[in-house]
Structure formats: C-alpha cells, structure tokens
Amino acid sequence: MATSKSFFKIILGSSSLARRKILTEMGYEFTVMTADIDEKAIRKEIPEELVMALAEAKADAIISKLQTTDSLKDAHSTLLITADTVVVYQGIIREKPSSKEEARQFIKGYSGGHAQVVGSVLVTNLETGIRIAGWDKAEVYFHDIPEEAIDSLIDEGIVFNVAGGLMLEHPLTLPFVDTVVGTIDSVMGLSKPLTEKLIQGAL
C-alpha cells in the first residue's frame, strides 16, 4: 500500500489510462506529463533492454521539458515515474500496431495461443537525482478469439494505443483470456509491487 505519501509529489510520465488507473488504485495522487519521444528511434534486440531504454528516454525528455519551464526549481521531493511495455510473441518484440492489417495479424496470432508481456518501471527522484528501475514479466494464454471480436477491437481503434494491440482488460478481450501467469497490472502496463518497491527506494 502507498505509504508516507504526504511528503512527496508524483509525476506520472505516461498518457496511458491504464497506468493512471493502476497508480490511483495504489492510493497515490499525481500529475501527468507526456514525453513525446520517437519510440521507433530506440532499438534493442532484448525486450528487457528495450523497455528499460524507452522508460529512460521518456524520463530524460520530461526532465528536459521541466528544465525548460524552470519547474525543477520546485521539484522538492518529487518523483517522476516512467514506464514502457512490449509484447513478445514467438520470440518477436511487438510494440503498438501501426496499421489495421498489423493489428489483425497480432490479435489473430494470440487466438488459441499465448504471449509474453515485458514491462519496465523507472522512478527518478527529481530532487536528489536518484534513478531506480526494474522490469517485470507476465504470460497471457488465450482461448480462440472469434473474427467478430477482432473486427470490433480494430474498428474501435483502441488497440493502436497499446503494445502488441493487446488490451487485456477490454470487455471484448477479457472473455477470451484463459490464464495469466503473473499479475494483470503488469500486463496493463504498471506492476504494482514493482512500482511500490521503486518508489520507496527512490525516496
């Protein structure tokens, strides 16, 4: 559970609604900033290295933005949380789908199969400069996903905003999830136990 939250502020460096929901569930109040980086420009072959590099790049971009506006002068006991998530399917890293065709290919691949979700969390103490990070994994196993459900997900468009087109908590996806090995919050983009551990470590 969230502790000692009265003496520090949190900035969540993410536009993800799922991450906002998770951090709120943890009992924290926070403001939101986005990084606006070119994620495709950062390439790593190993999923854990990629998500860590992207979380670091997001943090660097937000800190630069704060420096530009002199906001760091008021950074007393402020923690910046950045994160990134990728899906690994048959050994291939999947980020956000870039087209309807790619989204369909991604989701059809999960049908009756499974995928691994790898997520990073980085907490930067803006006052002390301490930066502490970690990553987490989860495996998701699926029942067969009917074509109608895939069509509806793609038409709705939300799959283009999530790694691998995989939005586990969506009402169109959830009925076809067989088993999750790991935590659902990790799949959604922010592991609660890891985030809490990193917050306490950065204070």
Backbone as JSON, one array per atom type, in Angstrom:
{
  "sequence": "MATSKSFFKIILGSSSLARRKILTEMGYEFTVMTADIDEKAIRKEIPEELVMALAEAKADAIISKLQTTDSLKDAHSTLLITADTVVVYQGIIREKPSSKEEARQFIKGYSGGHAQVVGSVLVTNLETGIRIAGWDKAEVYFHDIPEEAIDSLIDEGIVFNVAGGLMLEHPLTLPFVDTVVGTIDSVMGLSKPLTEKLIQGAL",
  "N": [[0.84, -1.21, 0.0], [0.33, 2.35, -0.48], [2.56, 4.51, 1.16], [3.6, 7.1, 3.43], [2.93, 9.25, 1.79], [2.44, 11.91, 2.0], [4.56, 13.64, 2.01], [5.81, 13.83, -0.44], [5.64, 14.45, -3.99], [4.18, 13.14, -7.01], [4.88, 12.66, -10.42], [3.42, 11.27, -13.16], [4.77, 9.99, -15.94], [3.28, 9.4, -18.4], [0.76, 8.81, -20.86], [-1.01, 6.83, -20.66], [-4.12, 5.46, -19.93], [-4.6, 3.18, -18.48], [-2.32, 2.96, -16.84], [-2.64, 5.24, -15.29], [-4.96, 4.54, -13.92], [-4.07, 2.32, -12.44], [-2.09, 3.47, -10.77], [-3.67, 5.22, -9.32], [-5.29, 3.35, -8.0], [-3.39, 2.37, -6.28], [-3.32, 4.25, -4.38], [-2.16, 6.71, -4.69], [-1.81, 10.21, -5.37], [-1.34, 12.24, -8.24], [0.27, 14.11, -10.9], [0.13, 14.4, -14.47], [2.41, 14.02, -17.14], [3.54, 13.99, -20.53], [5.93, 12.37, -22.67], [6.56, 12.56, -25.41], [8.36, 11.28, -27.31], [10.26, 9.75, -30.01], [9.59, 6.66, -30.26], [10.23, 4.62, -32.0], [12.76, 5.18, -32.79], [14.46, 4.15, -30.95], [16.1, 1.26, -30.51], [16.41, -2.07, -29.48], [17.53, -5.42, -29.18], [16.84, -7.18, -27.17], [14.03, -7.7, -25.19], [13.76, -6.8, -22.46], [15.84, -4.95, -22.27], [15.02, -3.1, -24.16], [12.56, -2.02, -23.16], [13.51, -0.86, -20.83], [15.29, 1.06, -21.84], [13.52, 2.71, -23.23], [11.89, 3.68, -21.16], [13.78, 5.17, -19.79], [14.44, 7.08, -21.76], [11.99, 8.42, -21.96], [11.85, 9.54, -19.39], [14.1, 11.25, -19.47], [13.29, 13.04, -21.48], [11.06, 14.27, -20.32], [12.21, 15.45, -18.08], [13.88, 17.3, -19.36], [11.92, 18.93, -20.47], [10.8, 19.95, -18.13], [12.98, 21.37, -17.17], [13.18, 23.37, -19.07], [10.98, 24.91, -18.48], [11.61, 25.81, -16.02], [10.55, 24.35, -13.95], [11.79, 22.51, -12.34], [12.87, 23.81, -10.21], [11.02, 23.74, -8.27], [11.02, 21.15, -7.46], [11.1, 19.78, -5.08], [11.23, 16.86, -3.3], [9.95, 15.33, -5.36], [8.78, 12.72, -7.35], [9.35, 11.19, -10.43], [7.65, 9.04, -12.51], [8.18, 6.76, -15.02], [7.43, 4.48, -17.69], [7.42, 1.49, -19.72], [6.08, -0.84, -22.09], [6.23, -3.93, -23.8], [5.07, -6.48, -26.04], [5.9, -9.87, -26.4], [5.89, -12.19, -28.9], [6.19, -15.39, -29.97], [8.95, -15.06, -29.79], [9.37, -12.62, -30.99], [9.51, -9.11, -30.74], [6.79, -7.03, -30.08], [5.41, -3.89, -30.6], [3.26, -1.01, -30.45], [0.63, -1.55, -32.77], [0.84, -0.52, -36.18], [-0.93, -0.35, -38.23], [-4.21, -1.34, -39.52], [-4.05, -3.85, -40.63], [-1.75, -4.91, -39.45], [-2.53, -4.91, -36.76], [-4.63, -6.75, -36.86], [-3.23, -9.06, -37.59], [-1.61, -9.34, -35.32], [-3.55, -9.81, -33.23], [-4.95, -12.05, -34.16], [-2.91, -13.87, -34.04], [-2.67, -14.29, -31.3], [-4.91, -15.76, -30.72], [-6.0, -18.71, -29.36], [-3.46, -19.15, -28.52], [-0.46, -17.95, -26.91], [1.14, -15.13, -25.28], [3.92, -13.13, -24.23], [4.31, -10.55, -21.88], [6.34, -7.81, -21.34], [7.4, -5.45, -19.08], [8.64, -2.27, -18.04], [9.56, -0.19, -15.25], [10.48, 2.99, -14.19], [11.73, 5.06, -11.72], [12.43, 8.33, -10.93], [14.01, 10.47, -8.74], [13.49, 13.75, -8.58], [14.66, 15.67, -7.04], [16.98, 14.63, -5.76], [18.2, 13.27, -7.79], [18.4, 10.57, -7.83], [17.91, 7.51, -9.47], [16.0, 4.75, -10.1], [15.23, 1.51, -11.24], [13.33, -1.19, -12.75], [12.13, -4.33, -14.11], [9.36, -6.36, -15.24], [7.6, -9.43, -15.87], [4.91, -11.11, -17.56], [2.81, -13.84, -18.51], [0.36, -14.47, -20.94], [-2.35, -16.47, -21.7], [-4.55, -17.53, -24.23], [-7.97, -18.28, -25.17], [-9.63, -19.35, -28.19], [-10.08, -16.58, -30.3], [-12.83, -15.03, -31.65], [-13.49, -13.96, -35.06], [-15.32, -11.84, -35.23], [-14.99, -10.47, -32.83], [-12.37, -9.61, -33.08], [-12.65, -7.91, -35.3], [-14.3, -5.93, -34.16], [-12.65, -4.88, -32.13], [-10.6, -3.76, -33.66], [-12.02, -1.9, -35.22], [-12.89, -0.18, -33.24], [-10.5, 0.98, -32.45], [-8.82, 1.32, -30.24], [-6.83, -0.52, -29.85], [-4.61, 0.34, -31.16], [-3.21, 1.9, -29.5], [-1.86, 0.47, -27.64], [0.74, -1.78, -26.55], [1.57, -4.37, -28.76], [-1.06, -4.5, -29.56], [-2.58, -5.47, -27.56], [-4.96, -5.44, -25.24], [-5.74, -6.35, -22.37], [-7.72, -5.94, -20.38], [-9.94, -5.09, -21.73], [-13.43, -5.25, -22.48], [-14.04, -6.73, -24.78], [-11.89, -8.36, -25.09], [-11.28, -9.66, -22.68], [-13.1, -11.91, -22.14], [-11.91, -13.94, -23.59], [-9.55, -14.58, -22.5], [-7.6, -17.04, -21.14], [-5.66, -17.83, -19.1], [-3.59, -15.99, -16.86], [-0.27, -15.75, -16.16], [1.38, -14.37, -13.73], [0.98, -10.9, -12.88], [-2.04, -9.05, -13.45], [-1.9, -6.29, -13.51], [0.69, -5.88, -14.39], [0.49, -6.68, -17.06], [-1.2, -4.7, -17.91], [0.45, -2.54, -17.84], [1.79, -1.42, -15.62], [3.35, -2.65, -13.02], [2.18, -3.2, -9.83], [3.51, -4.15, -7.36], [6.24, -3.86, -8.09], [6.38, -1.12, -8.77], [5.73, 0.1, -6.32], [7.87, -0.77, -4.72], [10.01, 0.51, -6.06], [9.34, 3.21, -5.77], [9.59, 3.55, -2.99], [12.3, 3.0, -2.79], [13.44, 5.12, -4.12], [13.03, 7.35, -2.6]],
  "CA": [[0.0, 0.0, 0.0], [1.05, 3.61, -0.51], [2.92, 4.99, 2.48], [4.35, 8.35, 3.54], [2.73, 9.97, 0.54], [2.14, 13.31, 2.25], [5.74, 14.5, 1.91], [6.37, 13.87, -1.79], [4.72, 14.53, -5.12], [4.45, 12.2, -8.1], [4.52, 12.95, -11.81], [3.35, 10.07, -13.99], [5.18, 10.35, -17.29], [2.6, 8.48, -19.32], [-0.61, 9.17, -21.24], [-1.8, 5.59, -20.58], [-5.24, 5.47, -18.98], [-4.44, 2.01, -17.61], [-1.32, 3.29, -15.81], [-3.27, 6.21, -14.37], [-5.91, 3.77, -13.1], [-3.3, 1.49, -11.51], [-1.45, 4.33, -9.77], [-4.76, 5.69, -8.46], [-5.66, 2.21, -7.15], [-2.34, 2.22, -5.27], [-3.54, 5.26, -3.35], [-1.34, 7.9, -4.93], [-2.25, 11.34, -6.17], [-0.24, 12.54, -9.16], [0.01, 14.87, -12.11], [0.52, 13.65, -15.66], [3.14, 14.66, -18.23], [3.91, 13.03, -21.57], [7.32, 12.54, -23.1], [6.64, 12.93, -26.83], [9.6, 10.82, -27.93], [10.12, 8.85, -31.14], [9.92, 5.35, -29.7], [10.79, 3.77, -33.06], [14.19, 5.51, -32.96], [15.22, 3.42, -29.93], [16.02, -0.16, -30.87], [17.19, -3.07, -28.73], [17.09, -6.77, -29.56], [16.35, -7.89, -25.99], [12.86, -6.95, -24.72], [14.01, -6.12, -21.19], [16.7, -3.79, -22.54], [14.24, -2.12, -24.92], [11.61, -1.31, -22.3], [14.28, -0.03, -19.9], [15.81, 2.2, -22.61], [12.4, 3.59, -23.54], [11.49, 4.36, -19.92], [14.83, 6.17, -19.53], [14.28, 8.15, -22.75], [10.81, 9.18, -21.57], [12.22, 10.33, -18.21], [15.02, 12.31, -19.92], [12.53, 14.02, -22.24], [10.21, 15.02, -19.39], [13.11, 16.3, -17.27], [14.27, 18.42, -20.24], [10.74, 19.8, -20.56], [10.69, 20.63, -16.84], [14.09, 22.33, -17.09], [12.84, 24.48, -19.97], [9.98, 25.77, -17.83], [12.09, 26.1, -14.66], [9.71, 23.65, -12.97], [12.62, 21.72, -11.44], [13.15, 24.6, -9.01], [10.01, 23.35, -7.29], [10.99, 19.69, -7.51], [11.35, 19.24, -3.75], [10.59, 15.57, -3.04], [9.06, 14.95, -6.46], [9.19, 11.5, -8.05], [8.86, 11.01, -11.8], [7.51, 7.62, -12.86], [8.0, 6.45, -16.44], [7.29, 3.04, -17.89], [7.17, 1.06, -21.1], [5.64, -2.23, -22.18], [6.17, -4.58, -25.11], [4.58, -7.86, -26.08], [6.78, -10.77, -27.14], [5.12, -13.29, -29.45], [7.08, -16.3, -30.69], [10.3, -14.51, -29.77], [9.44, -11.33, -31.71], [9.01, -7.97, -29.97], [5.68, -6.3, -30.7], [5.04, -2.63, -29.98], [1.92, -0.63, -30.89], [0.42, -1.81, -34.2], [0.88, 0.71, -36.99], [-1.99, -0.38, -39.25], [-5.27, -2.3, -39.24], [-3.56, -5.16, -41.03], [-0.82, -5.39, -38.42], [-3.33, -5.17, -35.56], [-5.34, -8.01, -37.09], [-2.22, -10.12, -37.54], [-1.24, -9.51, -33.91], [-4.62, -10.39, -32.4], [-5.21, -13.41, -34.66], [-1.83, -14.71, -33.54], [-2.9, -14.65, -29.89], [-6.05, -16.66, -30.64], [-5.62, -20.09, -29.07], [-2.02, -19.22, -28.2], [-0.07, -17.15, -25.74], [2.12, -14.07, -25.5], [4.6, -12.65, -23.02], [4.33, -9.1, -21.73], [7.52, -7.35, -20.59], [7.2, -4.05, -18.75], [9.63, -1.61, -17.19], [9.17, 0.97, -14.45], [11.64, 3.79, -13.79], [11.38, 6.14, -10.81], [13.51, 9.3, -10.8], [13.81, 11.5, -7.72], [13.92, 14.98, -9.24], [15.42, 16.49, -6.1], [18.29, 14.04, -5.49], [18.76, 12.66, -9.0], [18.4, 9.1, -7.73], [17.1, 6.85, -10.51], [15.94, 3.33, -9.8], [14.37, 0.9, -12.25], [13.2, -2.63, -12.78], [11.19, -4.82, -15.12], [8.51, -7.46, -14.8], [7.06, -10.21, -16.98], [3.71, -11.91, -17.36], [2.41, -14.64, -19.66], [-1.09, -14.48, -21.14], [-2.81, -17.58, -22.55], [-5.85, -17.17, -24.79], [-8.87, -19.16, -25.9], [-9.81, -18.86, -29.56], [-10.74, -15.26, -30.37], [-13.61, -15.02, -32.9], [-13.25, -12.88, -36.02], [-16.18, -10.68, -34.94], [-14.38, -9.73, -31.72], [-11.18, -8.96, -33.65], [-13.16, -6.79, -36.12], [-14.8, -4.88, -33.27], [-11.49, -4.27, -31.48], [-9.88, -2.93, -34.65], [-12.89, -0.78, -35.59], [-12.91, 0.75, -32.12], [-9.26, 1.73, -32.59], [-8.02, 1.45, -29.02], [-5.7, -1.45, -29.91], [-3.45, 1.02, -31.74], [-2.56, 2.67, -28.43], [-1.26, -0.43, -26.65], [1.77, -2.68, -27.06], [1.1, -5.63, -29.33], [-2.51, -4.48, -29.75], [-3.11, -6.37, -26.52], [-5.59, -4.75, -24.13], [-6.3, -7.49, -21.63], [-8.88, -5.59, -19.57], [-11.04, -4.65, -22.58], [-14.54, -6.21, -22.44], [-14.03, -7.6, -25.96], [-10.73, -9.26, -24.99], [-11.26, -10.39, -21.41], [-13.75, -13.23, -22.15], [-11.11, -14.93, -24.32], [-8.31, -14.82, -21.75], [-7.65, -18.31, -20.42], [-4.86, -17.77, -17.89], [-2.49, -15.02, -16.77], [0.8, -16.16, -15.24], [1.93, -13.08, -13.36], [-0.08, -10.01, -12.4], [-2.78, -8.35, -14.5], [-1.41, -4.91, -13.61], [1.9, -5.91, -15.24], [0.02, -6.74, -18.44], [-1.82, -3.4, -18.19], [1.48, -1.53, -18.05], [2.44, -0.9, -14.42], [3.32, -3.64, -11.94], [2.01, -2.55, -8.53], [4.58, -4.44, -6.4], [7.5, -3.28, -8.57], [6.28, 0.33, -8.66], [5.8, 0.47, -4.88], [9.26, -1.0, -4.3], [10.88, 1.52, -6.65], [9.01, 4.48, -5.13], [10.21, 3.58, -1.65], [13.75, 3.01, -2.97], [13.9, 6.4, -4.66], [12.81, 8.43, -1.63]],
  "C": [[0.87, 1.25, 0.0], [1.32, 4.1, 0.91], [3.65, 6.31, 2.37], [4.13, 9.25, 2.32], [2.47, 11.46, 0.74], [3.35, 14.22, 2.01], [6.41, 14.45, 0.54], [5.27, 13.92, -2.83], [5.12, 13.5, -6.17], [4.02, 12.81, -9.42], [4.52, 11.61, -12.54], [3.65, 10.48, -15.42], [4.59, 9.42, -18.32], [1.2, 8.99, -19.62], [-1.55, 7.97, -21.11], [-2.88, 5.69, -19.51], [-5.11, 4.31, -18.0], [-3.43, 2.3, -16.49], [-1.87, 4.29, -14.81], [-4.19, 5.48, -13.39], [-5.15, 2.97, -12.04], [-2.69, 2.34, -10.4], [-2.48, 4.91, -8.81], [-5.19, 4.59, -7.5], [-4.64, 1.99, -6.03], [-2.43, 3.28, -4.18], [-2.77, 6.54, -3.53], [-2.1, 8.97, -5.7], [-1.07, 11.78, -7.03], [-0.7, 13.49, -10.24], [0.56, 14.06, -13.28], [1.29, 14.54, -16.63], [3.46, 13.6, -19.26], [5.26, 13.39, -22.16], [7.47, 12.99, -24.55], [7.98, 12.55, -27.47], [9.27, 9.94, -29.14], [10.57, 7.46, -30.69], [10.58, 4.44, -30.74], [12.29, 4.02, -33.27], [15.07, 4.77, -31.97], [15.03, 1.94, -30.17], [16.94, -0.99, -30.0], [16.64, -4.44, -29.11], [16.44, -7.52, -28.4], [15.2, -7.08, -25.38], [13.1, -6.17, -23.43], [14.86, -4.87, -21.38], [15.92, -2.69, -23.27], [13.31, -1.33, -23.99], [12.33, -0.43, -21.28], [14.8, 1.22, -20.61], [14.7, 3.2, -22.91], [11.92, 4.35, -22.3], [12.5, 5.45, -19.56], [14.69, 7.36, -20.49], [13.08, 9.03, -22.42], [11.13, 10.09, -20.37], [13.11, 11.51, -18.61], [14.26, 13.42, -20.63], [11.67, 14.88, -21.32], [11.05, 15.94, -18.51], [13.57, 17.5, -18.08], [13.14, 19.43, -20.35], [10.58, 20.61, -19.26], [11.78, 21.68, -16.68], [13.8, 23.57, -17.93], [11.87, 25.46, -19.31], [10.37, 26.14, -16.41], [11.29, 25.39, -13.57], [10.54, 22.84, -11.98], [13.01, 22.48, -10.18], [12.19, 24.23, -7.88], [9.92, 21.83, -7.16], [11.28, 19.04, -6.16], [10.53, 17.96, -3.53], [9.54, 15.22, -4.09], [9.63, 13.72, -7.16], [8.54, 11.47, -9.43], [8.83, 9.53, -12.12], [7.3, 7.5, -14.36], [8.01, 4.93, -16.61], [7.17, 2.74, -19.38], [6.83, -0.43, -21.09], [5.75, -2.71, -23.62], [5.58, -5.97, -24.94], [5.59, -8.68, -26.88], [5.96, -11.98, -27.57], [6.04, -14.12, -30.33], [8.48, -15.69, -30.85], [10.46, -13.16, -30.45], [8.8, -10.23, -30.86], [7.91, -7.26, -30.76], [5.42, -5.02, -29.9], [3.63, -2.28, -30.46], [1.74, -0.92, -32.37], [0.29, -0.52, -34.99], [-0.2, 0.75, -38.07], [-3.06, -1.4, -38.83], [-4.82, -3.71, -39.55], [-2.64, -5.75, -39.97], [-1.57, -5.73, -37.13], [-4.06, -6.5, -35.68], [-4.39, -9.2, -37.0], [-1.82, -10.41, -36.09], [-2.31, -10.3, -33.15], [-4.95, -11.81, -32.84], [-4.14, -14.38, -34.17], [-2.03, -15.16, -32.1], [-3.99, -15.7, -29.74], [-5.6, -18.11, -30.47], [-4.16, -20.26, -28.7], [-1.69, -18.42, -26.96], [0.99, -16.12, -26.13], [2.73, -13.69, -24.15], [4.58, -11.12, -23.03], [5.51, -8.71, -20.84], [7.35, -5.85, -20.34], [8.27, -3.51, -17.82], [8.96, -0.5, -16.39], [10.45, 1.67, -14.02], [11.14, 4.93, -12.9], [12.6, 7.04, -10.63], [13.13, 10.32, -9.72], [14.37, 12.8, -8.27], [14.73, 15.89, -8.33], [16.85, 15.96, -5.93], [18.98, 13.48, -6.73], [18.82, 11.15, -8.96], [17.44, 8.52, -8.76], [17.15, 5.35, -10.26], [14.9, 2.67, -10.7], [14.31, -0.61, -12.1], [12.24, -3.04, -13.87], [10.47, -6.05, -14.59], [7.97, -8.16, -16.04], [5.76, -10.88, -16.58], [3.44, -12.69, -18.65], [0.89, -14.66, -19.74], [-1.45, -15.59, -22.13], [-4.26, -17.31, -22.96], [-6.64, -18.38, -25.27], [-8.9, -18.67, -27.35], [-10.57, -17.53, -29.53], [-11.5, -15.17, -31.69], [-13.32, -13.79, -33.77], [-14.07, -11.63, -35.7], [-15.58, -9.82, -33.83], [-13.14, -8.98, -32.22], [-11.6, -7.74, -34.48], [-13.58, -5.62, -35.24], [-13.66, -4.14, -32.58], [-10.77, -3.31, -32.43], [-10.71, -1.7, -35.03], [-12.93, 0.27, -34.48], [-11.63, 1.6, -32.07], [-8.35, 1.78, -31.39], [-6.78, 0.54, -29.04], [-4.44, -0.79, -30.47], [-2.66, 1.8, -30.69], [-1.82, 1.79, -27.43], [-0.28, -1.39, -27.31], [1.16, -3.98, -27.55], [-0.38, -5.66, -29.63], [-3.25, -5.25, -28.69], [-3.64, -5.55, -25.34], [-6.41, -5.75, -23.34], [-7.62, -7.16, -20.95], [-10.09, -5.16, -20.4], [-12.16, -5.7, -22.57], [-14.62, -7.14, -23.64], [-12.9, -8.62, -25.91], [-10.85, -10.2, -23.81], [-11.95, -11.76, -21.45], [-12.9, -14.33, -22.8], [-9.74, -15.15, -23.69], [-8.48, -16.09, -20.94], [-6.95, -18.17, -19.07], [-3.84, -16.64, -17.98], [-1.49, -15.54, -15.74], [1.6, -14.91, -14.92], [0.78, -12.2, -12.91], [-0.74, -9.28, -13.57], [-2.29, -6.92, -14.64], [-0.11, -4.83, -14.41], [1.51, -5.9, -16.71], [-0.56, -5.38, -18.86], [-0.81, -2.26, -18.26], [2.17, -0.97, -16.83], [2.28, -1.9, -13.29], [3.23, -2.93, -10.6], [3.15, -2.87, -7.55], [5.91, -3.81, -6.8], [7.49, -1.76, -8.4], [6.41, 0.79, -7.22], [7.23, 0.31, -4.36], [10.19, 0.1, -4.8], [10.61, 2.91, -6.05], [9.71, 4.59, -3.78], [11.74, 3.65, -1.77], [14.29, 4.34, -3.44], [13.76, 7.56, -3.68], [14.07, 8.68, -0.78]]
}
